[in-house]
Amino acid sequence: MAVTQPPVGPGKSLGSKVQAIQADLAAGNKSTACGDLRAFVNEVSAQSGKKIPAVQASALIAAAQRIEAVIRC
């Protein structure tokens, strides 16, 4: 997983968000998954160019936006 191996950003927050999104989707909680995806994007955006290189942040945000489009957030 691009966020947890090795950990991206400060601490394990992004990895925890990814795990929550996966659990939300597995449980059929689309609206919660969408909220968690938005929180993920916001955190990556806030850390872009700081704790996360801008190029990597852009790729992570693009991936999250593709997921949002697929599940129709």
C-alpha distances in whole Angstrom, upper triangle without the diagonal:
4,6,6,6,9,9,10,14,16,16,13,14,11,9,12,12,9,10,14,13,12,15,17,16,17,20,21,21,21,23,21,17,19,20,17,15,18,18,14,16,19,17,15,19,21,19,19,21,21,18,16,17,18,17,13,14,16,13,11,14,15,12,13,16,16,15,18,20,19,19,22,22
4,6,6,8,8,8,11,14,15,13,13,10,9,13,13,10,12,15,14,14,17,19,18,19,22,23,23,22,23,22,18,19,20,17,15,17,17,13,14,17,15,13,16,18,16,15,17,18,15,12,13,15,13,9,11,13,10,8,12,13,10,12,15,15,14,17,19,19,20,22,22
4,6,7,6,5,8,11,11,9,10,7,6,9,10,8,10,13,13,13,16,17,18,19,22,23,22,21,22,20,17,18,18,15,13,16,14,11,12,15,12,10,14,15,13,14,16,16,13,10,13,14,14,10,10,13,11,8,11,13,11,12,15,16,15,17,20,20,20,22,21
4,5,4,6,10,11,10,8,10,8,5,9,10,9,10,13,14,13,16,18,18,19,22,23,23,22,24,21,18,20,20,16,16,18,17,13,15,17,15,13,17,18,16,17,18,18,14,13,15,17,17,13,14,17,15,12,15,17,15,15,19,19,18,20,23,22,22,25,24
3,5,8,11,13,13,11,13,11,9,13,14,12,13,17,17,16,19,21,21,21,24,26,26,26,27,24,22,23,24,20,19,21,20,17,18,21,18,16,20,20,18,18,19,19,15,14,16,18,17,14,15,18,15,14,17,19,16,17,21,21,20,22,25,24,25,27,27
4,6,10,12,11,10,13,11,10,13,15,14,15,18,19,18,21,23,23,24,27,28,28,27,28,26,23,25,25,21,20,22,20,17,19,20,17,15,19,19,16,17,18,17,13,12,14,17,16,13,14,17,16,14,17,19,17,18,22,22,21,24,26,26,27,29,28
4,7,8,8,7,9,8,7,10,12,12,13,16,17,17,19,21,22,23,25,27,26,25,26,23,21,22,22,18,18,19,17,14,16,17,14,13,16,16,13,15,16,15,11,10,13,16,16,12,13,16,15,13,16,18,17,17,20,21,20,22,25,25,25,28,26
4,7,8,8,9,7,8,11,12,12,14,16,16,17,20,21,22,23,26,27,25,25,25,23,20,21,20,17,16,17,15,12,13,14,11,9,13,13,10,11,12,11,8,7,9,12,13,9,9,13,12,10,13,16,15,15,18,19,19,21,23,24,24,26,24
4,6,8,8,7,9,12,12,13,15,17,17,19,21,22,23,25,27,28,26,25,25,23,21,21,20,17,16,16,14,11,12,13,9,8,11,10,7,9,10,9,5,5,9,11,13,10,9,13,14,11,13,16,16,16,19,21,20,21,24,25,25,27,25
4,7,7,8,10,12,13,14,16,17,19,20,22,23,25,26,28,29,27,27,26,23,22,22,21,18,18,18,15,13,14,14,10,10,13,11,8,11,12,10,6,8,12,14,17,14,13,17,17,15,16,20,19,18,21,24,23,24,27,28,28,29,26
4,6,8,9,10,12,13,14,16,18,19,20,22,24,25,26,28,26,26,26,23,21,22,21,17,18,19,16,14,16,16,12,13,16,14,12,15,16,13,10,12,15,18,19,16,16,19,19,17,18,22,21,19,23,25,23,24,28,28,28,29,27
4,6,5,6,9,10,11,12,14,16,17,18,20,21,23,24,23,23,23,20,18,20,18,15,16,17,14,12,15,15,12,12,16,15,13,16,18,16,12,13,16,19,20,16,15,19,18,15,17,20,19,17,21,23,21,22,25,26,25,27,25
4,5,5,6,9,10,11,12,14,15,16,18,20,21,22,20,21,20,17,16,17,15,12,13,14,10,9,12,12,9,10,14,13,12,15,17,15,12,13,16,18,19,16,14,18,18,14,15,19,17,15,19,21,19,19,23,24,23,24,22
4,5,5,6,9,10,11,12,14,15,17,18,20,21,19,19,19,16,14,15,14,10,10,12,9,7,9,11,8,8,12,12,11,13,16,15,12,11,14,16,16,13,11,14,14,10,12,15,14,12,15,17,16,16,20,20,20,21,19
4,5,5,6,9,10,11,12,14,16,17,18,20,19,19,19,16,14,16,15,12,12,14,12,9,12,14,11,11,15,16,14,16,19,17,14,13,16,18,18,15,14,17,15,12,14,17,14,13,17,18,16,17,21,21,20,22,21
4,5,5,6,9,10,11,12,14,15,16,18,17,17,18,14,13,15,14,10,12,14,11,10,13,14,12,13,16,17,16,18,21,20,17,16,19,21,21,18,17,19,18,15,16,19,16,14,18,19,17,18,21,21,20,22,20
4,5,5,6,9,10,10,12,14,15,16,14,14,14,11,10,11,10,7,8,10,8,6,10,11,10,11,14,15,15,17,20,19,17,16,19,19,20,17,15,17,16,13,13,16,14,11,15,16,14,14,18,18,17,19,16
4,5,5,6,9,10,11,12,14,15,14,14,15,12,10,12,12,8,8,11,10,8,11,13,12,12,15,17,16,17,21,20,18,16,19,19,19,16,14,16,15,11,12,14,12,10,13,14,12,13,16,16,15,17,16
4,5,5,6,9,10,11,12,14,13,14,15,13,10,13,13,10,11,14,13,11,14,16,15,15,19,20,19,21,24,23,20,19,22,23,23,19,18,20,18,15,16,18,15,13,17,17,14,16,19,18,16,19,18
4,5,5,6,9,10,10,12,11,12,12,9,8,11,10,7,9,12,11,10,14,15,14,16,19,19,20,21,25,24,21,20,23,24,24,21,19,21,20,16,17,19,16,13,16,17,14,15,18,17,15,18,16
4,5,5,6,9,10,10,9,9,10,8,5,8,9,6,7,10,10,9,12,14,14,15,18,19,19,21,24,24,22,20,23,23,23,20,18,19,18,14,14,16,13,10,13,14,10,11,14,14,12,14,13
4,5,5,6,9,10,10,10,13,11,8,11,12,10,10,14,14,12,15,18,17,17,20,22,22,23,26,26,24,22,24,25,24,21,20,21,19,15,16,17,14,12,15,15,11,13,16,14,12,15,15
4,5,5,6,9,8,10,12,10,8,12,13,11,12,15,15,14,17,20,19,20,23,24,24,26,29,28,26,25,27,28,27,24,23,24,22,19,19,21,18,15,18,18,14,15,18,16,14,17,16
4,6,5,6,5,7,9,6,5,9,10,9,10,13,14,14,16,18,18,20,22,23,24,25,29,29,27,25,28,28,28,25,23,24,22,19,19,20,17,14,16,17,13,13,16,15,12,14,13
4,5,5,6,6,9,8,6,9,12,11,11,14,15,15,17,19,20,20,23,25,25,26,30,30,28,26,28,28,27,24,23,23,21,18,18,19,16,13,15,15,11,11,14,12,9,12,12
4,6,8,9,12,11,10,13,15,14,14,18,18,18,20,23,23,23,26,28,28,29,32,32,30,28,30,30,30,26,25,26,24,21,21,22,18,17,19,18,14,15,17,15,12,16,16
4,6,8,11,10,10,13,15,14,15,18,19,19,21,23,24,25,27,29,29,31,34,34,31,30,32,32,32,29,28,28,26,23,23,24,21,19,20,20,16,16,19,17,13,16,16
4,6,9,9,9,11,13,14,14,17,18,19,21,23,24,25,27,28,29,30,34,34,32,30,33,32,32,29,27,27,26,23,22,23,20,18,19,18,14,14,16,14,11,13,13
4,6,5,6,9,10,11,12,14,15,16,18,20,21,22,24,26,27,28,32,32,30,29,31,31,30,28,26,26,25,22,21,22,19,16,17,18,14,13,16,14,11,12,11
4,5,5,6,9,10,10,12,14,15,16,18,20,21,22,24,26,26,30,31,29,27,29,28,28,26,24,24,23,20,18,19,17,14,14,15,11,10,12,11,7,9,8
4,5,5,6,9,10,11,13,14,15,17,19,20,21,23,25,26,29,30,29,27,29,28,28,26,24,24,23,20,18,19,18,15,15,16,13,10,13,13,9,10,7
4,5,5,6,9,10,11,12,14,15,17,18,20,21,23,24,28,28,26,25,28,27,27,25,22,23,23,19,18,19,18,14,15,17,13,12,15,15,11,12,10
4,5,5,6,9,10,10,12,14,15,16,18,20,21,22,26,26,24,23,25,24,25,22,20,20,19,16,15,16,14,11,12,13,10,9,12,12,9,11,9
4,5,5,6,9,10,11,12,14,15,16,18,20,21,25,25,24,22,24,23,23,21,19,19,18,15,13,15,13,10,10,12,9,7,10,11,8,8,5
4,5,5,6,9,10,11,12,14,15,17,19,20,24,24,23,21,24,23,24,22,19,19,19,16,14,16,15,12,12,15,12,10,13,15,12,12,9
4,5,5,6,9,10,11,12,14,15,17,18,22,22,20,19,22,21,22,19,17,18,18,14,13,15,14,10,12,14,12,10,14,15,13,14,11
4,5,5,6,9,10,11,12,14,15,16,20,20,19,17,19,19,19,17,14,14,14,11,9,11,10,6,8,11,8,7,11,12,11,12,9
4,5,5,6,9,10,10,12,14,15,19,19,19,17,19,18,19,17,14,14,15,12,10,12,12,8,9,12,11,9,12,14,13,13,9
4,5,5,6,9,10,10,12,14,18,18,17,16,18,18,19,17,14,15,16,13,11,14,14,10,12,15,13,12,16,17,16,16,13
4,5,5,6,9,10,11,12,16,16,14,13,16,15,16,14,11,12,13,9,8,11,11,8,10,13,12,11,15,16,15,16,14
4,6,5,6,9,10,10,14,15,14,12,14,13,14,12,9,10,11,8,6,9,10,7,8,12,11,11,14,16,15,16,13
4,6,5,6,9,10,14,14,14,13,15,14,16,14,11,12,14,11,9,12,13,11,12,15,15,14,17,19,18,18,15
4,5,5,6,9,12,11,11,10,13,13,15,13,10,12,14,11,10,14,14,12,14,17,16,16,19,21,20,21,18
4,5,5,6,10,10,9,7,10,9,11,9,6,8,10,8,7,11,12,10,12,15,15,15,18,20,20,21,18
4,5,5,9,10,10,9,11,9,11,11,7,8,11,9,8,11,13,12,12,16,17,16,18,21,21,21,18
4,6,9,8,9,9,11,10,14,13,9,12,14,13,11,15,16,15,16,19,20,19,22,24,24,24,21
4,6,5,5,6,8,8,12,11,8,11,13,12,11,15,16,15,17,20,20,20,23,25,25,26,23
4,5,7,5,6,5,8,8,5,8,11,10,10,13,15,15,16,19,20,20,22,24,25,25,23
4,6,6,5,5,8,9,8,10,13,13,13,16,18,18,19,22,23,23,25,28,28,29,27
4,5,7,8,11,11,10,13,15,15,15,18,20,19,21,24,24,25,27,29,30,30,28
4,7,9,12,10,10,13,15,13,15,18,19,18,21,23,23,24,27,28,29,29,27
4,6,8,7,6,10,11,10,12,14,15,15,18,20,20,21,24,25,26,27,25
4,6,5,6,9,10,11,12,14,16,17,18,20,21,22,24,26,27,28,26
4,5,5,6,9,10,10,12,14,15,16,18,20,21,22,24,26,26,25
4,5,5,6,9,10,11,13,14,15,17,19,20,21,23,25,25,24
4,5,5,6,9,10,11,12,14,15,17,18,20,21,23,24,23
4,5,5,6,9,10,11,12,14,15,16,18,20,21,22,20
4,5,5,6,9,10,10,12,14,15,16,18,20,20,19
4,5,5,6,9,10,11,13,14,15,17,19,20,19
4,5,5,6,9,10,11,12,14,16,17,18,17
4,5,5,6,9,10,10,12,14,15,16,14
4,5,5,6,9,10,11,12,14,15,14
4,5,5,6,9,10,11,13,14,14
4,5,5,6,9,10,11,12,11
4,5,5,6,9,10,10,9
4,5,5,6,9,10,10
4,5,5,6,8,9
4,6,5,6,5
4,6,5,6
4,5,8
4,6
4
